[in-house]
Amino acid sequence: MDGLIKGLVDVALGGGHDRDREEEEQSRDVRSRSSWAEVVSGDQDDDDDDDEERRHNQWSRQEQSRTQKAVHGGYEENEGCQRQDFTQNNWNREEKKEENNDGWETVGRKPPRRPHKVEKDQWHGYKKPASEQQYSDEVEISSSLEPSDEELADFSRACDKLWELDLNRLKPGKDYEIECGEGKKVYQKEDMAQGNLINWLSEDVFRKPTFSRFCSLLDNYNPNQGCKEVVTSEEKQEQAAFIEEICRTAPIKYLHKYLSSKGIVSGSYQDFKRTMTSLWFDLYGRGGTSGSSSAFEHVFVGEIKQSGEQEVSGFHNWLQFYLEEAKGNVDYQGYIFPRRRGQIPDSETQLLTIQFEWNGVLKSVSSTLIGVSPEFEIALYTLCLFLGGEDNHIQLGPYPVNIKCYRHRDRIGSVFPVAEC
């Protein structure tokens, strides 16, 4: 019976998987020729810098007439954009409200989520003044942290050097486990994953200082794009302490030496720390409201566009994905087919292009580096801002990748990896 059904589906789709692959490559060629939206400096038009999401979502909406499937439910707004507790109680999806009747089980419902434990004991201490906190030992300055002439002459080599210096990068199978599920095209809305993307993450991960401090920052933001952020003094202390912690690591020390060698930043490490804090955490306008977004919030936390049809923008960090998935706020729906045949992701893959819903709102396509450290991503994206362009074709270990970088005046509007295989 399964074979008969598969055969009928193949006929209905017009030729089976090979033809799907051809259509996928053709559609990707079309999209690659289309221009990405540029970041607009004015506050009234700052939502235009959500280039990746807008490009793919516009294309996918045109294709949706072929699939005719509802994407998401409503979003519970709070008058005045007050900070909310964005738990599962606030974000009810219809399939989670269904009840079993007389022992019948809803077809297609995912199995129960495995419990996730997140170590938060130290988080409260991160709110103290940065000068009163304890930090890791400084990484010793060695020849490996000095940019070579070749790296100074070739920006892409410097990016790959950052990958080598990411001593805190996790190892698949040892520190975490992922389950990629099945693949799909960007416009397809069928859920192709039976469970979570990140099945398991070692508790030791949250004992790593940079990981722990990074995670403590993620709940400081209102994800409603266009709602003015209120930053407390304790949150500012969390930010300063996070920058202090990552500045003790090899990737950030290398970044400083690289940028100061080119005269882009001050040779003073204290001045550099202030530059990094301002670059990643200073607020700017997005969605028509000043002070409603920042580089850190958009790139790592994610935002939900409220104008027109709701869309998820940003949200390119795997730790945020794990935490939201653990809360039940993220529904992973499968990976996006790679451009090249045979390049199917597996449990060892550390660069993924995926589709998911966040609090019931669809993100048609998103790309993320899995298992990398916060300091690596901060260093990589900062380097691309200062020395790269809109497209930065580089090699990160085994992965050819294009780091898309969009500026908001002299800051980061959006930055994310795009797999090139």
MARNULUM-134860 format. One line per 3 residues: number of its first residue (from 1); their letters; for each residue z, y, x of C-alpha. Coordinates in steps of 0.02 Angstrom, whole numbers, plus 50000, padded with zeros to 5 digits. Layout:
NUM	a	Z/Y/X  ...
This chain:
1	mdg	50000/50000/50000  50044/50121/50143  49873/50089/50220
4	lik	49785/50123/50055  49880/50286/50030  49841/50341/50206
7	glv	49658/50302/50180  49650/50402/50019  49737/50549/50104
10	dva	49612/50543/50247  49467/50547/50125  49544/50690/50027
13	lgg	49568/50790/50186  49388/50763/50235  49379/50649/50383
16	ghd	49551/50613/50453  49642/50664/50607  49494/50695/50723
19	rdr	49423/50822/50605  49594/50901/50586  49601/50920/50774
22	eee	49429/51004/50777  49479/51124/50639  49641/51161/50731
25	eqs	49550/51203/50892  49425/51311/50798  49562/51404/50706
28	rdv	49655/51432/50868  49495/51500/50949  49477/51623/50806
31	rsr	49657/51677/50822  49644/51695/51011  49501/51817/50986
34	ssw	49600/51923/50865  49704/52063/50939  49892/52064/50936
37	aev	49979/52213/50857  50046/52340/50980  50222/52409/50975
40	vsg	50228/52576/50887  50351/52701/50957  50398/52796/50799
43	dqd	50549/52735/50700  50453/52737/50536  50327/52610/50599
46	ddd	50434/52505/50714  50412/52348/50610  50235/52341/50678
49	ddd	50300/52267/50842  50329/52098/50760  50158/52050/50825
52	eer	50170/51863/50840  50245/51840/50668  50129/51960/50580
55	rhn	49971/51891/50658  50010/51710/50618  50085/51745/50448
58	qws	49936/51848/50391  49819/51709/50444  49927/51574/50367
61	rqe	49938/51665/50200  49749/51664/50191  49752/51477/50218
64	qsr	49892/51445/50094  49772/51447/49948  49718/51275/50010
67	tqk	49895/51207/50005  49977/51304/49862  50156/51273/49909
70	avh	50303/51389/49880  50380/51444/50044  50555/51505/50011
73	ggy	50683/51563/49887  50766/51731/49864  50872/51827/49988
76	een	51039/51893/49936  51048/52077/49984  51205/52180/49995
79	egc	51200/52358/49932  51208/52481/50076  51164/52346/50202
82	qrq	51347/52306/50236  51379/52166/50359  51384/52000/50270
85	dft	51448/51827/50309  51279/51741/50322  51340/51566/50284
88	qnn	51259/51431/50180  51351/51502/50028  51246/51660/50041
91	wnr	51083/51569/50072  51060/51437/49937  50899/51341/49943
94	eek	50846/51253/49785  50837/51081/49863  51018/51094/49919
97	kee	51075/51139/49743  50999/50983/49666  51123/50851/49613
100	nnd	51099/50664/49607  51103/50596/49429  51162/50422/49384
103	gwe	51142/50360/49562  50961/50421/49581  50923/50504/49748
106	tvg	50808/50653/49767  50649/50598/49856  50616/50689/50019
109	rkp	50794/50749/50045  50844/50748/50229  50985/50636/50289
112	prr	51158/50715/50313  51171/50825/50466  51268/50758/50613
115	phk	51427/50857/50648  51417/50986/50785  51567/51049/50880
118	vek	51558/51221/50961  51695/51273/51082  51751/51448/51032
121	dqw	51927/51455/51104  51878/51582/51236  51775/51696/51125
124	hgy	51919/51808/51072  51958/51847/51253  51781/51913/51278
127	kkp	51824/52062/51167  51947/52131/51294  51893/52272/51410
130	ase	51772/52201/51537  51885/52252/51682  52026/52144/51611
133	qqy	51926/51984/51597  51905/51839/51717  51733/51791/51781
136	sde	51648/51655/51880  51635/51667/52068  51487/51765/52135
139	vei	51339/51662/52192  51329/51678/52379  51186/51783/52443
142	sss	51066/51672/52539  50887/51674/52597  50835/51591/52433
145	lep	50883/51750/52340  50776/51862/52450  50601/51884/52378
148	sde	50468/51826/52499  50315/51930/52542  50210/51810/52438
151	ela	50325/51832/52287  50327/52021/52306  50137/52020/52311
154	dfs	50118/51901/52164  50222/51933/52009  50186/51759/51940
157	rac	50262/51678/52094  50421/51776/52063  50429/51707/51886
160	dkl	50413/51530/51949  50549/51566/52078  50665/51614/51935
163	wel	50635/51441/51861  50687/51363/52027  50843/51472/52032
166	dln	50900/51425/51857  51041/51314/51919  51120/51310/51745
169	rlk	50964/51241/51658  51011/51087/51557  50935/50915/51579
172	pgk	50855/50829/51429  50942/50666/51384  51094/50710/51490
175	dye	51152/50875/51417  51061/50873/51251  50942/50773/51141
178	iec	50799/50837/51035  50691/50751/50904  50523/50838/50884
181	geg	50473/50748/50724  50290/50756/50673  50159/50888/50710
184	kkv	50070/51008/50592  49953/51156/50585  50018/51333/50573
187	yqk	49969/51357/50391  50038/51190/50331  50205/51203/50242
190	edm	50250/51019/50223  50414/50975/50308  50366/50854/50447
193	aqg	50540/50830/50520  50666/50706/50452  50816/50786/50536
196	nli	50874/50918/50658  50773/50974/50808  50928/50971/50919
199	nwl	51016/50808/50880  51154/50825/51007  51221/50951/51132
202	sed	51358/50914/51256  51522/51004/51225  51524/51047/51410
205	vfr	51379/51167/51381  51494/51289/51292  51613/51285/51439
208	kpt	51479/51361/51549  51529/51546/51560  51358/51624/51533
211	fsr	51318/51507/51388  51486/51538/51305  51476/51726/51322
214	fcs	51297/51728/51260  51343/51629/51103  51488/51745/51065
217	lld	51365/51890/51049  51252/51808/50921  51361/51843/50769
220	nyn	51374/52030/50803  51217/52074/50706  51154/52097/50529
223	pnq	50988/52004/50520  50919/52117/50383  50783/52215/50473
226	gck	50799/52399/50436  50987/52398/50409  51083/52510/50528
229	evv	51191/52413/50649  51374/52457/50672  51433/52414/50848
232	tse	51620/52407/50872  51711/52446/51034  51755/52262/51051
235	ekq	51572/52214/51035  51526/52339/51171  51656/52257/51282
238	eqa	51578/52087/51244  51409/52157/51297  51474/52230/51460
241	afi	51567/52069/51501  51411/51964/51468  51309/52072/51587
244	eei	51446/52060/51717  51447/51870/51702  51259/51845/51717
247	crt	51251/51968/51862  51350/51841/51962  51210/51712/51946
250	api	51060/51676/52056  50920/51727/51934  50994/51900/51903
253	kyl	51035/51931/52087  50855/51885/52130  50791/51999/51991
256	hky	50890/52146/52062  50828/52117/52239  50649/52102/52176
259	lss	50653/52261/52070  50750/52363/52198  50628/52310/52336
262	kgi	50491/52390/52233  50593/52546/52197  50600/52511/52010
265	vsg	50790/52506/51998  50931/52574/52103  50992/52476/52252
268	syq	51168/52496/52182  51218/52337/52089  51336/52435/51976
271	dfk	51195/52551/51924  51086/52398/51894  51218/52322/51778
274	rtm	51219/52482/51675  51029/52478/51667  51031/52298/51604
277	tsl	51163/52337/51472  51062/52484/51408  50896/52390/51413
280	wfd	50956/52242/51310  51089/52315/51197  51048/52498/51160
283	lyg	50995/52516/50978  50827/52583/50921  50733/52595/50757
286	rgg	50640/52453/50672  50586/52438/50491  50601/52625/50459
289	tsg	50784/52643/50506  50851/52712/50670  50987/52614/50757
292	sss	50942/52454/50665  50882/52341/50807  50891/52303/50992
295	afe	50800/52195/51117  50942/52068/51116  50950/52058/50926
298	hvf	50763/52040/50899  50721/51919/51039  50873/51806/51036
301	vge	50958/51824/50866  50809/51856/50752  50780/51973/50606
304	ikq	50717/51957/50428  50587/52083/50372  50625/52151/50200
307	sge	50467/52251/50165  50344/52152/50060  50357/51965/50079
310	qev	50509/51914/50180  50472/51850/50355  50573/51797/50505
313	sgf	50533/51897/50661  50597/51868/50837  50719/51722/50848
316	hnw	50655/51642/51010  50816/51570/51081  50861/51386/51078
319	lqf	51051/51414/51077  51037/51524/50923  50928/51390/50846
322	yle	51059/51257/50883  51203/51358/50812  51110/51405/50653
325	eak	51050/51227/50632  51230/51166/50649  51283/51286/50511
328	gnv	51144/51224/50397  51054/51391/50402  50901/51327/50495
331	dyq	50785/51192/50427  50671/51128/50565  50503/51076/50491
334	gyi	50403/51007/50637  50308/51060/50792  50140/51148/50793
337	fpr	49997/51045/50863  49961/51091/51044  49790/51157/51088
340	rrg	49744/51009/51198  49733/50834/51132  49861/50716/51203
343	qip	49987/50853/51244  50113/50795/51114  50292/50856/51142
346	dse	50431/50730/51161  50618/50726/51196  50589/50785/51376
349	tql	50485/50938/51330  50566/51107/51369  50434/51222/51295
352	lti	50404/51199/51109  50301/51283/50974  50383/51248/50806
355	qfe	50397/51295/50623  50561/51318/50529  50651/51407/50389
358	wng	50798/51521/50424  50910/51547/50275  50766/51497/50163
361	vlk	50639/51615/50243  50491/51538/50333  50440/51566/50513
364	svs	50266/51492/50520  50258/51483/50708  50386/51511/50844
367	stl	50397/51465/51026  50552/51437/51128  50610/51371/51296
370	igv	50734/51229/51271  50885/51204/51385  50859/51357/51494
373	spe	51007/51469/51534  51036/51642/51459  51026/51721/51631
376	fei	50855/51643/51662  50781/51712/51502  50857/51884/51529
379	aly	50790/51889/51708  50617/51824/51660  50591/51943/51515
382	tlc	50659/52093/51612  50539/52056/51755  50394/52047/51633
385	lfl	50442/52214/51557  50447/52307/51722  50304/52225/51815
388	gge	50197/52131/51688  50081/52178/51548  50059/52125/51369
391	dnh	49997/51954/51429  50082/51872/51577  50000/51707/51624
394	iql	50123/51617/51735  50186/51444/51782  50365/51393/51746
397	gpy	50394/51227/51833  50274/51105/51746  50229/51226/51605
400	pvn	50082/51347/51603  50141/51487/51489  50094/51661/51432
403	ikc	50242/51777/51413  50194/51901/51278  50284/52065/51307
406	yrh	50278/52214/51188  50361/52378/51230  50459/52497/51122
409	rdr	50441/52656/51223  50528/52603/51386  50619/52456/51306
412	igs	50579/52281/51246  50509/52276/51070  50472/52089/51074
415	vfp	50449/51958/51209  50422/51771/51194  50335/51624/51278
418	vae	50171/51550/51217  50122/51378/51279  49949/51375/51358
421	c	49916/51189/51346
